[in-house]
Amino acid sequence: MSPVAPHARLHPGDRVALLVPATAAYVETALALLTRGVVPIPLDPRLTEHERRRILDGLEPTVVVTDEDDLADLLAAHRPDGPITDWLPRARPMHCTSGTTGTPKGVWSGLLDDEDARALLTEERELWGFSDGDVNLVLSPLYHSAPLRFAMGTLLAGGRLVVPGPFEVGAVTAAIARERPTTAFCVPTHLQRLFAHWDEVGTPDLSSFRLLAHAGAPCPDGVKRRLVSTFPAGTTWEFYGSTEGQFTACRSEEWLERPGTVGGARPGRVLSTDEDGTIWCVVPPHARFSYYGAPQKTAAAWRDTADGPAFTVGDLGRLDDDGYLYLDGRREDLIITGGVNVYPLEVEQVLRGHPAVADVAVYGVDDPTWGRRVCAAVVGDVGEPDLDAWCREHLAPPKRPKTWLLVDDLPRTLTGKVRRDLLADRTDA
């Protein structure tokens, strides 16, 4: 990792790690870099030094930006000529995913030629209808792929952003009343918190919305039905995707007709499932990817089909006769908490670094607030305060266990695999 100054001239294919708070300038900077063929790596600014080193060592960024003044210098040095509506991003941001290995990997699109770059821009605009009259309310962290895509699509169409800061129901409610947003992306946890707040203070005028999309975690049936009844008719959507790519899009009215579906294939995509339920998705050239520096992981994610190259992230599901997808499970041990993916292996590796921890297993249990709650069963001569302190030093907040189970040993199968289901049962009890 080279200590190149943020104002230094960057070149196509270079990577820039962004670890700064979410602002409209953050999105504009990401777009400016992409238009120059420079690829931003959006990361959680709350990552500990341990986590930053672990992720960035494998991604080889030219520049690491941790200061908003440096972000401004970066934008000034690389802002393309002309209005933002004339810019053409030449790549997708490199978001990171841990996968089942627990080792963060960058999802790398490479540089796109003119045809593919325009196809990427057109696809998003046609699906979501971005226009110069849009006001996008940013509710989720911009280092996640979906909220950044919605924000970038809005600016490229000539719209504007409203960024209230870290999610807080009062601030969001005030922003809706003040700014009259037309679009927003959220996760189900956001909806649950907003509905609970609106039960106390009253529901704001939502008539300005033309699009409210949610994804990132399964949406409880009651929350979904309230969403449909609360927002203007025809404005709410769900989609299913991952850091690697997008699979489906579904109007809520379609969900009402087929409760539980996450929709049919997005335009330009073909869905299929294996006998074991593994979901595969054929995507157009501009949506293809590799895992940066991980050819074996890349090869395992892709296969050739009669319809073209298809990828999987290991999720399981089924397709009905009309092509609507229903999810039967996520990657084996993945915990989706508040719309954030947490991989148990990564948390376990950090906890095993504690000198008093002899063994550990991390798992999830259902939670009415978070969807799933991160829990850890620990073997060792150590108490919860020490474990909490260790995690605060080494892990970002979503990854820190909220529940501890101190045990003498971990339940295992005859082949040595930890029985996380038994630990979850004990935790629920």
C-alpha positions as CSV (number, residue, x, y, z in Angstrom):
1,M,0.0,0.0,0.0
2,S,1.8,3.1,-1.3
3,P,1.5,6.4,0.6
4,V,0.5,8.3,-2.5
5,A,-1.2,11.7,-1.8
6,P,-4.9,11.9,-2.6
7,H,-4.3,14.7,-5.1
8,A,-1.7,12.7,-7.1
9,R,-2.7,11.8,-10.6
10,L,-4.2,8.3,-10.7
11,H,-4.4,6.1,-13.8
12,P,-7.1,3.7,-15.2
13,G,-7.2,0.5,-13.2
14,D,-5.8,2.1,-10.0
15,R,-7.8,1.5,-6.8
16,V,-8.7,4.0,-4.1
17,A,-9.9,2.9,-0.7
18,L,-12.6,5.2,0.7
19,L,-13.0,5.1,4.5
20,V,-14.9,8.4,5.2
21,P,-18.4,9.2,6.3
22,A,-21.3,9.2,3.8
23,T,-21.9,12.6,2.1
24,A,-23.1,13.7,-1.3
25,A,-19.4,14.6,-2.0
26,Y,-18.5,10.9,-1.3
27,V,-20.8,9.8,-4.1
28,E,-19.6,12.5,-6.5
29,T,-16.0,11.5,-5.8
30,A,-16.8,7.8,-6.5
31,L,-18.4,8.8,-9.8
32,A,-15.5,11.0,-10.8
33,L,-13.0,8.2,-10.2
34,L,-15.1,5.7,-12.1
35,T,-15.4,8.0,-15.0
36,R,-11.6,8.2,-15.1
37,G,-11.4,4.4,-14.9
38,V,-10.2,4.5,-11.3
39,V,-11.9,2.1,-9.0
40,P,-13.1,3.1,-5.5
41,I,-13.1,0.6,-2.7
42,P,-15.9,1.7,-0.4
43,L,-15.3,0.5,3.2
44,D,-16.8,1.1,6.6
45,P,-14.9,4.0,8.2
46,R,-15.6,2.3,11.6
47,L,-13.3,-0.6,10.7
48,T,-10.5,-1.2,13.2
49,E,-6.9,-1.0,12.2
50,H,-6.8,-4.7,12.3
51,E,-9.7,-5.0,9.9
52,R,-8.4,-2.4,7.5
53,R,-5.0,-4.1,7.2
54,R,-6.6,-7.5,6.7
55,I,-8.8,-6.2,3.9
56,L,-6.5,-3.8,2.1
57,D,-3.4,-6.0,2.1
58,G,-5.0,-8.1,-0.6
59,L,-6.5,-5.3,-2.7
60,E,-3.4,-3.2,-3.3
61,P,-5.0,0.3,-3.3
62,T,-2.9,3.1,-4.6
63,V,-4.5,5.6,-2.2
64,V,-6.3,5.2,1.1
65,V,-8.6,8.1,2.0
66,T,-9.6,8.5,5.7
67,D,-10.1,12.2,5.9
68,E,-12.8,14.4,4.3
69,D,-10.3,17.1,3.4
70,D,-8.4,14.5,1.4
71,L,-11.6,13.4,-0.2
72,A,-12.2,17.0,-1.4
73,D,-8.6,17.1,-2.8
74,L,-9.2,13.8,-4.6
75,L,-12.4,15.1,-6.2
76,A,-10.8,18.4,-7.2
77,A,-7.9,16.6,-8.9
78,H,-9.9,14.1,-10.8
79,R,-13.3,15.7,-11.5
80,P,-14.1,15.2,-15.2
81,D,-15.0,18.2,-17.4
82,G,-18.6,18.9,-18.0
83,P,-21.8,18.3,-16.0
84,I,-22.2,15.1,-14.0
85,T,-25.0,14.0,-16.3
86,D,-22.4,13.7,-19.1
87,W,-20.1,11.4,-17.1
88,L,-19.8,7.7,-18.0
89,P,-18.5,5.4,-15.3
90,R,-16.0,2.9,-16.8
91,A,-16.2,0.4,-14.0
92,R,-18.2,-0.7,-11.0
93,P,-16.9,0.1,-7.4
94,M,-14.9,-2.7,-5.8
95,H,-17.1,-3.8,-2.9
96,C,-15.8,-6.5,-0.6
97,T,-17.3,-9.7,0.4
98,S,-16.0,-12.4,2.8
99,G,-17.8,-15.4,1.4
100,T,-17.6,-18.6,3.3
101,T,-13.8,-18.4,3.7
102,G,-14.0,-15.5,6.1
103,T,-11.3,-13.7,4.1
104,P,-12.5,-10.5,2.5
105,K,-12.3,-10.4,-1.3
106,G,-12.8,-7.6,-3.7
107,V,-15.5,-8.0,-6.3
108,W,-13.7,-6.7,-9.4
109,S,-15.5,-5.8,-12.7
110,G,-12.4,-4.7,-14.5
111,L,-12.6,-1.7,-16.9
112,L,-15.6,-1.5,-19.2
113,D,-15.5,-0.5,-22.9
114,D,-17.9,2.2,-24.1
115,E,-20.6,-0.2,-25.1
116,D,-20.6,-2.1,-21.7
117,A,-20.3,1.2,-19.8
118,R,-23.4,2.6,-21.5
119,A,-25.2,-0.7,-21.1
120,L,-24.6,-0.6,-17.3
121,L,-25.8,3.0,-17.0
122,T,-28.9,2.4,-19.2
123,E,-29.8,-0.8,-17.3
124,E,-30.0,0.9,-14.0
125,R,-31.8,4.0,-15.3
126,E,-34.5,1.9,-17.2
127,L,-35.2,-0.4,-14.2
128,W,-35.4,2.3,-11.5
129,G,-36.5,5.3,-13.6
130,F,-33.8,7.7,-12.4
131,S,-34.5,11.3,-13.6
132,D,-33.4,14.9,-13.0
133,G,-36.4,15.4,-10.7
134,D,-35.3,12.7,-8.3
135,V,-34.4,13.3,-4.6
136,N,-32.7,10.2,-3.2
137,L,-32.9,9.8,0.6
138,V,-29.8,7.8,1.6
139,L,-30.7,5.6,4.6
140,S,-28.0,2.9,4.4
141,P,-24.2,3.2,4.6
142,L,-22.8,4.2,1.2
143,Y,-20.0,1.6,1.5
144,H,-22.7,-1.0,0.8
145,S,-23.4,-1.7,-2.9
146,A,-27.1,-1.0,-3.2
147,P,-27.4,2.4,-1.6
148,L,-24.3,3.6,-3.5
149,R,-25.8,2.4,-6.8
150,F,-29.1,4.2,-6.1
151,A,-27.2,7.4,-5.1
152,M,-24.9,7.3,-8.2
153,G,-27.8,6.6,-10.5
154,T,-29.6,9.7,-9.1
155,L,-26.7,12.0,-9.6
156,L,-25.9,10.7,-13.1
157,A,-29.5,11.5,-14.0
158,G,-29.3,15.1,-12.6
159,G,-31.1,14.5,-9.4
160,R,-29.9,15.3,-5.9
161,L,-29.1,13.4,-2.7
162,V,-30.3,13.9,0.9
163,V,-27.9,12.3,3.4
164,P,-29.2,12.6,7.0
165,G,-26.2,10.8,8.5
166,P,-26.2,7.5,10.5
167,F,-29.7,6.1,10.6
168,E,-31.9,7.7,13.3
169,V,-35.7,7.6,13.0
170,G,-36.2,11.2,14.1
171,A,-33.7,12.6,11.6
172,V,-35.1,10.5,8.8
173,T,-38.7,11.5,9.5
174,A,-37.7,15.2,9.6
175,A,-35.8,14.7,6.3
176,I,-38.9,13.2,4.6
177,A,-41.0,16.2,5.7
178,R,-38.4,18.8,4.8
179,E,-36.8,17.4,1.6
180,R,-39.8,15.5,0.0
181,P,-37.7,12.6,-1.3
182,T,-38.8,10.6,-4.4
183,T,-36.7,7.5,-3.9
184,A,-34.9,5.6,-1.1
185,F,-33.3,2.2,-0.5
186,C,-33.5,0.5,2.9
187,V,-33.3,-2.8,4.7
188,P,-36.2,-4.3,6.7
189,T,-34.7,-3.2,10.0
190,H,-35.0,0.4,8.9
191,L,-38.7,-0.1,8.1
192,Q,-39.4,-1.7,11.5
193,R,-37.8,1.1,13.3
194,L,-39.5,3.8,11.3
195,F,-43.0,2.2,11.7
196,A,-42.5,1.9,15.5
197,H,-41.5,5.6,15.6
198,W,-44.4,6.6,13.4
199,D,-46.8,4.8,15.7
200,E,-45.7,7.2,18.4
201,V,-45.4,10.5,16.5
202,G,-47.5,10.0,13.4
203,T,-46.7,9.0,9.8
204,P,-45.2,11.8,7.7
205,D,-46.6,12.7,4.3
206,L,-45.1,10.1,2.0
207,S,-46.8,11.2,-1.2
208,S,-43.6,12.4,-2.8
209,F,-42.2,8.9,-3.0
210,R,-42.3,7.2,-6.4
211,L,-39.8,4.4,-5.4
212,L,-39.0,2.7,-2.1
213,A,-36.9,-0.4,-2.6
214,H,-35.7,-2.8,0.1
215,A,-33.3,-5.8,0.1
216,G,-30.4,-7.1,2.2
217,A,-32.4,-9.4,4.4
218,P,-35.7,-11.3,4.5
219,C,-38.6,-9.0,5.2
220,P,-41.2,-10.1,7.8
221,D,-44.6,-10.6,6.4
222,G,-46.2,-8.0,8.7
223,V,-43.6,-5.4,7.8
224,K,-44.0,-6.0,4.1
225,R,-47.8,-5.7,4.3
226,R,-47.5,-2.5,6.3
227,L,-45.0,-1.1,3.8
228,V,-47.5,-1.7,0.9
229,S,-50.3,0.0,2.8
230,T,-48.3,2.9,4.1
231,F,-46.4,4.1,1.0
232,P,-48.2,5.3,-2.2
233,A,-49.6,2.5,-4.4
234,G,-47.2,1.0,-6.8
235,T,-44.1,2.6,-5.3
236,T,-42.5,-0.2,-3.3
237,W,-40.1,-2.9,-4.5
238,E,-38.0,-5.7,-3.2
239,F,-35.0,-7.1,-5.0
240,Y,-32.6,-10.0,-4.4
241,G,-28.9,-9.6,-5.0
242,S,-25.5,-9.8,-3.5
243,T,-22.3,-7.8,-3.5
244,E,-21.4,-9.8,-6.6
245,G,-24.5,-9.0,-8.6
246,Q,-28.2,-8.5,-8.9
247,F,-30.6,-11.4,-9.6
248,T,-34.3,-10.2,-9.3
249,A,-36.6,-7.2,-8.9
250,C,-40.2,-7.5,-7.6
251,R,-43.0,-4.9,-7.2
252,S,-44.7,-5.4,-3.9
253,E,-48.0,-6.0,-5.7
254,E,-46.3,-9.1,-7.2
255,W,-45.3,-10.2,-3.8
256,L,-48.9,-9.9,-2.6
257,E,-50.0,-12.3,-5.3
258,R,-47.1,-14.6,-4.5
259,P,-46.2,-14.1,-0.8
260,G,-42.5,-14.9,-0.1
261,T,-41.2,-14.4,-3.6
262,V,-38.2,-12.1,-4.3
263,G,-39.3,-11.7,-7.9
264,G,-38.4,-12.8,-11.3
265,A,-35.1,-12.3,-13.1
266,R,-34.0,-8.7,-13.7
267,P,-33.9,-7.7,-17.4
268,G,-31.0,-9.3,-19.2
269,R,-30.6,-12.1,-16.7
270,V,-31.6,-15.8,-16.7
271,L,-32.1,-17.7,-13.4
272,S,-31.8,-21.4,-12.8
273,T,-31.4,-23.7,-9.8
274,D,-29.5,-27.0,-9.4
275,E,-31.1,-30.1,-7.9
276,D,-29.8,-29.1,-4.5
277,G,-31.4,-25.6,-4.9
278,T,-28.2,-23.6,-5.6
279,I,-29.2,-20.5,-7.5
280,W,-27.3,-19.5,-10.7
281,C,-27.7,-16.3,-12.6
282,V,-26.7,-15.5,-16.2
283,V,-25.7,-11.9,-16.5
284,P,-24.8,-9.6,-19.4
285,P,-21.1,-8.7,-20.0
286,H,-21.2,-5.4,-18.0
287,A,-22.3,-7.3,-14.9
288,R,-19.6,-10.0,-14.9
289,F,-16.9,-10.0,-12.2
290,S,-14.0,-11.8,-10.7
291,Y,-12.7,-11.9,-7.1
292,Y,-9.6,-9.8,-7.1
293,G,-6.5,-11.9,-6.7
294,A,-8.5,-15.1,-6.1
295,P,-8.7,-17.1,-9.4
296,Q,-9.8,-20.3,-7.6
297,K,-12.6,-18.6,-5.8
298,T,-13.6,-16.9,-9.1
299,A,-13.6,-20.2,-11.0
300,A,-15.9,-21.8,-8.3
301,A,-18.4,-19.0,-8.7
302,W,-18.9,-19.3,-12.5
303,R,-19.9,-21.9,-15.0
304,D,-20.9,-21.9,-18.7
305,T,-24.5,-22.5,-19.6
306,A,-26.5,-22.5,-22.9
307,D,-27.6,-19.0,-22.0
308,G,-24.1,-17.7,-21.2
309,P,-21.8,-17.5,-18.2
310,A,-23.7,-17.9,-14.9
311,F,-22.6,-17.2,-11.3
312,T,-23.7,-18.3,-7.9
313,V,-23.0,-17.0,-4.4
314,G,-24.1,-20.3,-2.9
315,D,-27.7,-19.2,-1.9
316,L,-30.5,-21.8,-2.2
317,G,-33.9,-21.4,-3.6
318,R,-36.6,-22.6,-6.0
319,L,-38.3,-21.2,-9.1
320,D,-42.1,-21.5,-9.7
321,D,-43.6,-22.2,-13.1
322,D,-43.7,-18.5,-13.9
323,G,-40.1,-17.9,-13.1
324,Y,-40.5,-16.3,-9.7
325,L,-37.7,-17.0,-7.2
326,Y,-38.2,-18.1,-3.6
327,L,-35.3,-18.3,-1.3
328,D,-34.9,-21.4,0.8
329,G,-31.7,-20.5,2.6
330,R,-28.6,-18.3,2.6
331,R,-25.0,-19.4,2.5
332,E,-24.6,-22.0,5.2
333,D,-23.4,-20.0,8.1
334,L,-24.1,-16.4,6.9
335,I,-25.8,-14.1,9.5
336,I,-27.7,-11.2,8.0
337,T,-28.1,-8.7,10.9
338,G,-29.8,-5.4,10.2
339,G,-29.1,-5.9,6.5
340,V,-25.4,-6.4,7.0
341,N,-23.7,-9.7,6.1
342,V,-21.6,-11.1,9.0
343,Y,-19.5,-14.2,8.3
344,P,-19.0,-16.3,11.5
345,L,-15.5,-17.5,10.4
346,E,-14.2,-13.9,10.4
347,V,-15.5,-13.2,13.9
348,E,-14.3,-16.6,15.2
349,Q,-10.8,-15.8,13.8
350,V,-10.7,-12.6,15.8
351,L,-11.9,-14.2,19.0
352,R,-9.4,-17.0,18.7
353,G,-6.7,-14.3,18.9
354,H,-7.7,-13.6,22.5
355,P,-5.2,-15.3,24.8
356,A,-7.9,-16.8,27.1
357,V,-10.1,-18.2,24.4
358,A,-9.6,-21.9,23.8
359,D,-12.4,-22.5,21.3
360,V,-15.3,-20.5,19.8
361,A,-18.3,-20.8,17.6
362,V,-20.2,-17.8,16.2
363,Y,-23.9,-18.3,15.0
364,G,-27.1,-16.4,14.6
365,V,-30.5,-16.5,16.2
366,D,-33.7,-14.8,15.2
367,D,-34.1,-11.3,16.6
368,P,-37.2,-9.1,16.4
369,T,-35.1,-6.0,15.8
370,W,-32.1,-7.1,13.8
371,G,-33.6,-10.0,11.9
372,R,-30.8,-12.2,13.1
373,R,-28.5,-11.5,16.1
374,V,-24.8,-12.4,16.2
375,C,-24.0,-14.8,19.1
376,A,-20.8,-16.5,20.2
377,A,-20.2,-19.6,22.3
378,V,-16.8,-19.4,23.9
379,V,-14.7,-22.0,25.7
380,G,-12.0,-20.5,27.9
381,D,-11.2,-18.7,31.2
382,V,-12.7,-15.4,30.1
383,G,-15.7,-13.3,30.9
384,E,-18.1,-11.2,28.8
385,P,-16.5,-7.8,29.7
386,D,-13.1,-8.9,28.4
387,L,-14.7,-10.5,25.2
388,D,-16.7,-7.3,24.6
389,A,-13.6,-5.2,24.9
390,W,-11.6,-7.4,22.6
391,C,-14.3,-7.2,19.9
392,R,-14.5,-3.4,20.3
393,E,-10.8,-3.2,19.5
394,H,-10.9,-5.7,16.5
395,L,-14.4,-5.7,15.0
396,A,-16.8,-3.1,13.5
397,P,-20.1,-2.9,15.4
398,P,-22.3,-5.1,13.2
399,K,-19.8,-8.0,13.7
400,R,-19.6,-7.9,17.5
401,P,-21.6,-10.6,19.2
402,K,-24.6,-9.3,21.1
403,T,-25.1,-12.5,23.1
404,W,-22.4,-14.6,24.7
405,L,-22.7,-18.3,25.7
406,L,-19.8,-19.4,28.0
407,V,-19.5,-23.2,27.7
408,D,-17.1,-26.0,28.7
409,D,-17.0,-27.4,25.2
410,L,-18.7,-27.0,21.8
411,P,-21.2,-29.6,20.5
412,R,-19.8,-31.3,17.4
413,T,-20.7,-34.0,14.9
414,L,-18.6,-37.2,14.7
415,T,-16.6,-35.5,11.9
416,G,-15.8,-32.5,14.1
417,K,-18.2,-30.0,12.7
418,V,-19.7,-27.6,15.3
419,R,-23.4,-28.0,15.8
420,R,-24.5,-24.4,15.6
421,D,-28.1,-25.4,15.6
422,L,-27.7,-26.8,19.1
423,L,-26.0,-23.7,20.3
424,A,-28.9,-21.6,18.8
425,D,-31.4,-23.7,20.7
426,R,-29.6,-23.2,23.9
427,T,-29.4,-19.5,23.3
428,D,-33.1,-19.2,22.5
429,A,-33.9,-21.1,25.7
